Amino acid sequence: MIRSFATLALTASLGFTAVPAIAQDTTLTPALENTANRNDAVGRVPIKVETDMQVDPENILLLDLSTGERVAIRLVPQWAPNHVERVKTLAREGFYDGVIFHRVIDEFMAQTGDPTGTGLGGSELPDLEEEFNMLPHVRGSVAMARQAENTDSANSQFFIVFYPRFSLDRNYTNFGRVISNMPAVDKIERGQPPSNPTSILQASIASDNKPQVMPSAAAPAEEERITLDMLNASAEE
């Protein structure tokens, strides 16, 4: 009799603990699925940047600088699709042509994309919502500038990082990286604004096959023309 009661008690105890266990698993299922989906999405984000200029030219931004150099930037839509699309749209509209690097801080970054050259301007397109990602801001990283107090205020201005600056990570939208001619970026004139700023003569998308725009040669100074009056004046002296 005692053994029967003990068996029944054990069975009841095991049956009682199984119910909350099932309920708990059911409650956690959505959270586990969300975590798995996020991990899967992160796993699809490319960490390595493609440096081959022949691969996907539709996502290569070319900057022809007033120094006579051409810089190539790999745009990565998987990192920030809306920001990449914005930069490509503005480049194709000619928005960046003639725009200076108005804020260039040594050992930090070079910022451009403001047609007013003051750091306060932008395009007529609406501001973008942030697309912060896990990619670090390393040498050559290209990210969108924004207002310090508003994470959803990126519009047209962007900057190129000279040296790693990890304090920017998850605070600014990192959307690309320089893949050709970083030394030309290093030579961009420093200042806020620079006294003799470097400018973008032309921004284009590689797939559009636009020829490089070179700086115009400085016009030679005109020689003073010697007139008859000048000769007569010299003779009279």
Number of C-alpha atoms within 10 A of each C-alpha: 6 7 8 9 10 11 12 12 12 12 11 11 11 11 10 11 10 10 10 10 11 10 10 10 11 11 11 10 11 11 11 12 11 11 12 12 12 12 11 11 11 15 10 10 15 13 13 6 13 15 15 11 15 11 10 13 17 14 20 26 25 23 24 24 27 20 16 14 17 22 19 22 26 26 30 22 16 15 22 19 13 16 26 21 15 16 25 19 14 18 20 15 12 13 19 25 21 18 21 26 31 27 21 24 18 15 13 14 24 25 22 25 29 22 21 12 18 14 19 10 14 18 15 8 10 11 15 17 15 21 20 18 18 13 18 16 25 18 18 23 24 26 24 26 21 22 11 10 7 10 17 15 17 24 24 27 22 22 21 27 25 23 15 16 16 12 10 15 16 16 15 22 27 32 27 27 26 23 20 18 14 18 11 14 21 17 10 22 23 20 16 17 17 16 10 13 20 23 22 24 22 24 29 26 22 20 13 10 9 12 10 17 17 15 13 8 6 6 6 6 6 6 6 6 7 8 9 9 9 11 10 10 10 9 8 7 5
